[in-house]
Amino acid sequence: MPAASTPPRSVSARSSGGRGGPARPPDAPPARPARTGTGTAPKPRRRRRGRVVAAVIALLLVLVLAWPVGLLIWANGKMNHVDAVSGELSTPGTTYLLAGTDSRADGVLQGDDTEGSRTDTIMLLTVPRSGRTSLISLPRDTYVDIPGHGPNKLNASFVFGGPPLLVETVEALTGIGVDHYVEIGMGGVAGLVDAVGGVELCLDYVVDDKDSGLVWDEPGCQLADGATALAFARMRKADPLGDIGRTQRQQQVIQAVTGAVADPSIVTKPGEQVRLAEAGLGALTFGNGTNILDLGRLALAFRDATGSGGVRGTPPIANLDYRPGGVGSTVLLDEALAPAFFESVVDGTITPEDADPNG
């Protein structure tokens, strides 16, 4: 009986070109691996190009972030410090004492017999825990009791004992603890005004004052250079409001300089940032413990105080020409109203009407 013929072997799906597809010939070239997904696999060249772009972006980000950090570190090292704040008196919020000083060394006191330095500008910039930020000018001739020296004008405390005694005297007068001391050399301010290309200042009357050197030909606003801005800040005798008018003009100068330095276009000009930082820091001396971040907070506080929600002005005054004897003409604060006024500065309840000398 003849043997049964063996049926042909079926081709399995494993050896075929696909499930149910034709068998792959033994001599066929190796198959390319199948592409997964629906898109096209990226080419190596494109991957390399993407990595390069990513690296460049990362480098730019590092430079953009590192430049401000480096500038802050550099600027912090350029700050000049002096012992000024004792920390013995503490009140809520943060208060900066701003003192504008003239010095014979600056060439500012030409024709003046005053030795050394004196302070013609004394301001308290207070940021309360809540409420209004305020910038209160204390007239330099305010009649005060200077610790260890007796009654005299407020600015005499700076002559007698420098920044520490000025801080102590202001704290005793106002009951407000000073957290940061910032001394502004008026000669340096003139240089900073020139560094920003001048600032716009406004005055509503004509002035030709030989003592300060200010010449204002017509009422209105003018672009002032450093020398003019300095004379504008120092002029007193030709001002109808005397010392009060001068404090208002000093605030105007500082506000104008602050606005010029805060120009957004400077952000894209690293060289300009360094130049202005050098000019600004060269005009400033800081109390112990104050750093560059505190200076930034001060700038923000100044902006708030001079904005629509802030308060600028002076404490209540009883007499602009008080003559107690021995110290000449002084400014006498209103003893009945001043304590409550300074309390409102600390708790942020002060209003623009409270600080209006003509109100």
C-alpha positions as CSV (number, residue, x, y, z in Angstrom):
1,M,0.0,0.0,0.0
2,P,1.6,3.1,-1.1
3,A,2.7,5.6,1.7
4,A,0.5,8.7,2.1
5,S,2.0,11.8,0.8
6,T,3.0,14.4,3.4
7,P,1.0,17.6,3.1
8,P,3.0,20.8,2.5
9,R,3.9,22.8,5.7
10,S,1.9,25.9,6.2
11,V,3.8,29.2,6.5
12,S,3.3,30.7,10.0
13,A,2.7,34.4,10.6
14,R,6.1,34.7,12.3
15,S,8.0,34.0,9.1
16,S,5.8,36.0,6.9
17,G,6.0,39.6,6.0
18,G,3.0,40.3,8.1
19,R,0.1,38.5,9.6
20,G,-1.6,36.8,6.7
21,G,0.9,38.3,4.3
22,P,3.4,36.7,1.9
23,A,6.5,34.9,3.2
24,R,9.7,37.0,3.2
25,P,12.1,35.5,0.7
26,P,15.3,34.1,2.3
27,D,17.6,36.3,0.1
28,A,15.7,39.6,0.8
29,P,17.7,42.5,2.3
30,P,17.1,43.1,6.0
31,A,13.8,44.9,6.6
32,R,13.9,48.5,8.0
33,P,12.4,48.8,11.4
34,A,8.8,50.0,11.3
35,R,8.1,53.6,12.1
36,T,5.8,54.1,15.0
37,G,3.1,56.6,15.3
38,T,1.5,58.6,12.6
39,G,4.3,61.4,12.3
40,T,7.6,61.3,10.5
41,A,10.7,60.5,12.6
42,P,12.9,63.6,13.2
43,K,16.1,63.7,11.3
44,P,19.3,63.7,13.3
45,R,20.3,67.1,11.8
46,R,17.1,68.7,13.0
47,R,17.6,67.2,16.5
48,R,21.1,68.8,16.7
49,R,19.7,72.1,15.5
50,G,17.0,72.0,18.2
51,R,19.6,71.4,20.8
52,V,21.6,74.3,19.7
53,V,18.6,76.6,19.8
54,A,17.7,75.4,23.3
55,A,21.3,76.0,24.5
56,V,21.3,79.5,23.1
57,I,18.0,80.3,24.8
58,A,19.3,78.8,28.1
59,L,22.4,80.9,27.8
60,L,20.4,84.1,27.2
61,L,18.2,83.3,30.2
62,V,21.2,82.9,32.4
63,L,22.6,86.2,31.2
64,V,19.3,88.0,31.7
65,L,18.9,86.6,35.2
66,A,22.5,86.8,36.2
67,W,23.1,90.4,35.1
68,P,20.6,92.0,37.7
69,V,22.0,89.7,40.4
70,G,25.5,90.6,39.5
71,L,24.6,94.3,39.4
72,L,23.0,94.0,42.9
73,I,26.1,92.4,44.3
74,W,28.3,95.0,42.7
75,A,26.1,97.9,43.9
76,N,25.9,96.5,47.4
77,G,29.7,96.6,47.6
78,K,29.7,100.2,46.5
79,M,27.5,101.4,49.3
80,N,29.0,103.7,51.9
81,H,28.0,103.2,55.5
82,V,28.1,105.1,58.7
83,D,26.9,104.3,62.3
84,A,23.6,106.1,62.7
85,V,20.7,103.9,63.9
86,S,20.7,102.6,67.5
87,G,17.5,100.6,67.3
88,E,16.6,101.6,70.8
89,L,13.2,103.0,69.7
90,S,11.0,100.7,67.6
91,T,7.6,101.5,66.1
92,P,5.4,99.5,63.7
93,G,6.2,99.6,60.0
94,T,9.4,100.9,58.4
95,T,10.7,104.4,58.6
96,Y,13.6,106.0,56.7
97,L,15.3,109.2,57.7
98,L,16.5,111.1,54.7
99,A,19.0,113.8,55.3
100,G,20.2,116.1,52.6
101,T,23.6,117.5,53.5
102,D,25.8,120.3,52.2
103,S,29.5,120.2,52.7
104,R,32.4,122.6,52.1
105,A,34.2,119.7,50.5
106,D,31.4,119.5,47.8
107,G,32.0,123.1,46.9
108,V,28.3,123.7,47.7
109,L,28.8,126.1,50.6
110,Q,30.6,128.8,48.6
111,G,30.6,132.0,50.6
112,D,29.3,130.2,53.7
113,D,31.0,130.4,57.1
114,T,29.7,127.0,58.3
115,E,32.4,124.5,59.0
116,G,32.2,120.9,58.0
117,S,28.8,119.6,56.9
118,R,25.2,120.6,57.7
119,T,21.9,119.2,56.9
120,D,19.2,121.4,55.2
121,T,16.9,118.6,54.3
122,I,15.3,116.3,56.9
123,M,12.5,114.0,55.8
124,L,10.8,111.0,57.3
125,L,9.6,108.4,54.8
126,T,7.2,106.0,56.7
127,V,5.7,102.8,55.4
128,P,3.0,101.7,57.9
129,R,1.8,98.1,58.3
130,S,-1.4,99.3,56.6
131,G,-2.7,102.6,55.4
132,R,-1.0,105.5,53.6
133,T,2.8,105.8,53.0
134,S,4.0,109.3,53.9
135,L,6.9,111.6,53.2
136,I,7.0,114.2,56.0
137,S,9.6,117.1,55.8
138,L,10.9,118.4,59.1
139,P,12.0,122.0,58.7
140,R,15.7,122.3,59.5
141,D,15.0,125.2,61.9
142,T,12.5,123.3,64.0
143,Y,12.9,124.2,67.6
144,V,13.9,121.0,69.5
145,D,15.6,119.8,72.6
146,I,18.9,118.1,71.4
147,P,19.9,115.3,73.8
148,G,23.0,116.4,75.7
149,H,23.0,119.9,74.2
150,G,19.7,121.5,75.1
151,P,17.3,123.6,73.0
152,N,18.4,124.5,69.5
153,K,17.5,124.1,65.8
154,L,17.0,120.6,64.5
155,N,19.9,120.8,62.0
156,A,22.3,121.8,64.8
157,S,22.1,118.1,66.0
158,F,23.9,117.1,62.9
159,V,26.6,119.6,63.5
160,F,27.0,118.6,67.1
161,G,27.0,114.8,66.7
162,G,26.6,113.8,63.1
163,P,24.0,111.1,62.0
164,P,23.6,109.3,65.3
165,L,22.6,112.5,67.2
166,L,20.4,113.6,64.3
167,V,18.6,110.3,64.4
168,E,18.3,110.4,68.2
169,T,16.9,114.0,68.1
170,V,14.3,113.2,65.4
171,E,13.2,110.1,67.3
172,A,12.8,112.2,70.5
173,L,10.8,114.9,68.5
174,T,8.5,112.6,66.7
175,G,8.3,109.4,68.8
176,I,8.9,107.4,65.6
177,G,11.7,104.8,65.5
178,V,14.1,105.2,62.6
179,D,14.9,101.9,60.9
180,H,17.2,103.2,58.1
181,Y,19.3,106.3,57.7
182,V,20.0,107.7,54.2
183,E,22.3,110.7,53.8
184,I,22.1,112.5,50.4
185,G,25.0,114.7,49.5
186,M,23.5,117.7,47.7
187,G,26.6,118.0,45.6
188,G,26.1,114.4,44.5
189,V,22.5,115.1,43.7
190,A,23.6,117.8,41.3
191,G,25.9,115.2,39.6
192,L,23.1,112.7,39.4
193,V,20.8,115.3,37.8
194,D,23.5,115.9,35.1
195,A,23.9,112.1,34.7
196,V,20.2,111.7,33.7
197,G,20.4,114.6,31.3
198,G,18.6,117.1,33.6
199,V,15.1,117.0,35.2
200,E,12.0,119.1,34.8
201,L,11.2,121.4,37.7
202,C,8.3,123.8,38.2
203,L,8.0,127.1,40.0
204,D,5.0,129.5,39.7
205,Y,6.9,132.7,40.3
206,V,10.1,134.5,39.0
207,V,13.3,134.2,41.2
208,D,16.7,135.9,41.2
209,D,18.1,134.8,44.5
210,K,21.8,135.7,45.1
211,D,22.1,133.5,48.2
212,S,21.3,130.2,46.4
213,G,22.2,131.4,42.9
214,L,18.8,130.4,41.6
215,V,17.6,132.4,38.6
216,W,14.1,131.5,37.3
217,D,13.2,133.9,34.5
218,E,9.5,133.1,34.1
219,P,6.8,131.1,36.0
220,G,6.3,127.5,34.8
221,C,8.4,124.4,34.2
222,Q,12.0,124.2,33.0
223,L,14.5,121.6,32.2
224,A,17.1,122.1,35.0
225,D,20.7,120.9,35.0
226,G,22.5,119.8,38.2
227,A,23.6,123.3,39.3
228,T,20.1,124.7,38.8
229,A,18.4,121.8,40.6
230,L,20.7,122.3,43.5
231,A,20.0,126.0,43.7
232,F,16.3,125.2,43.3
233,A,16.5,122.9,46.4
234,R,18.4,125.3,48.5
235,M,16.7,128.6,47.8
236,R,14.7,129.9,50.9
237,K,14.8,133.6,51.3
238,A,13.0,134.4,48.0
239,D,10.3,131.8,48.7
240,P,7.0,133.3,50.1
241,L,6.7,130.2,52.3
242,G,10.3,130.2,53.5
243,D,11.4,126.9,55.0
244,I,8.1,125.2,54.1
245,G,8.5,126.2,50.4
246,R,12.0,124.9,50.4
247,T,11.0,121.5,51.8
248,Q,8.4,121.3,49.0
249,R,10.9,122.1,46.3
250,Q,13.4,119.6,47.8
251,Q,10.7,116.9,47.5
252,Q,10.1,117.9,44.0
253,V,13.8,117.6,43.1
254,I,14.1,114.1,44.6
255,Q,10.9,113.0,42.9
256,A,12.1,114.2,39.6
257,V,15.5,112.4,39.9
258,T,13.7,109.2,41.1
259,G,11.4,109.3,38.1
260,A,14.3,109.8,35.7
261,V,16.3,106.9,37.1
262,A,13.2,104.7,37.0
263,D,12.8,105.1,33.2
264,P,11.8,101.7,31.8
265,S,14.2,102.0,28.8
266,I,17.2,101.8,31.2
267,V,16.4,98.1,31.8
268,T,17.7,97.3,28.3
269,K,20.9,99.4,28.8
270,P,23.3,97.6,31.2
271,G,26.0,100.3,30.7
272,E,23.5,103.0,31.6
273,Q,22.5,101.1,34.7
274,V,26.1,100.9,35.9
275,R,26.7,104.6,35.1
276,L,23.6,105.7,37.0
277,A,24.3,103.3,39.9
278,E,27.8,104.8,40.3
279,A,26.4,108.3,40.2
280,G,23.6,107.6,42.6
281,L,25.6,105.6,45.2
282,G,28.3,108.2,45.1
283,A,25.8,110.7,46.4
284,L,24.5,108.5,49.2
285,T,25.7,107.4,52.6
286,F,23.7,104.7,54.5
287,G,23.2,103.8,58.1
288,N,24.5,100.6,59.6
289,G,22.5,97.5,58.5
290,T,21.0,99.1,55.3
291,N,21.7,97.1,52.1
292,I,20.9,97.5,48.4
293,L,17.5,95.7,48.8
294,D,16.5,98.2,51.5
295,L,17.4,100.9,49.0
296,G,15.1,99.3,46.5
297,R,12.3,99.2,49.1
298,L,13.0,102.9,49.8
299,A,12.5,103.7,46.2
300,L,9.2,101.9,46.1
301,A,8.1,103.6,49.3
302,F,9.0,107.0,47.9
303,R,7.0,106.3,44.7
304,D,4.0,105.4,46.9
305,A,4.4,108.4,49.1
306,T,4.5,110.8,46.2
307,G,1.7,109.0,44.3
308,S,-2.0,109.6,44.4
309,G,-2.4,107.3,47.4
310,G,0.4,108.7,49.5
311,V,0.9,111.8,51.7
312,R,3.5,114.6,51.4
313,G,3.8,117.6,53.7
314,T,5.0,118.9,57.0
315,P,3.8,118.5,60.7
316,P,1.5,121.1,62.1
317,I,3.3,124.4,62.8
318,A,2.4,127.0,65.4
319,N,5.0,129.7,64.5
320,L,7.3,130.0,61.5
321,D,9.3,132.8,63.2
322,Y,9.6,131.7,66.8
323,R,12.4,133.5,68.6
324,P,13.2,131.9,72.0
325,G,16.5,133.7,72.3
326,G,20.0,132.6,71.7
327,V,19.4,130.6,68.5
328,G,17.7,133.1,66.2
329,S,14.5,132.5,64.3
330,T,13.1,129.0,64.6
331,V,10.1,127.0,63.5
332,L,7.9,126.0,66.4
333,L,5.7,122.9,65.9
334,D,2.2,122.9,67.3
335,E,2.6,121.1,70.7
336,A,-1.1,120.3,70.9
337,L,-1.4,118.8,67.4
338,A,2.0,117.3,66.7
339,P,1.8,114.2,68.9
340,A,-1.4,112.9,67.2
341,F,0.0,113.9,63.8
342,F,3.0,111.6,64.2
343,E,0.9,108.8,65.6
344,S,-1.2,109.0,62.4
345,V,2.0,108.7,60.4
346,V,2.9,105.5,62.1
347,D,-0.5,103.9,61.9
348,G,-1.1,105.0,58.3
349,T,-4.3,107.0,59.0
350,I,-2.7,110.3,58.0
351,T,-4.4,112.3,55.3
352,P,-3.2,114.9,52.8
353,E,-5.2,117.5,54.6
354,D,-3.3,116.7,57.9
355,A,0.1,117.4,56.2
356,D,-1.0,120.6,54.4
357,P,0.8,123.6,55.9
358,N,-1.8,125.9,54.4
359,G,-4.8,123.8,55.4
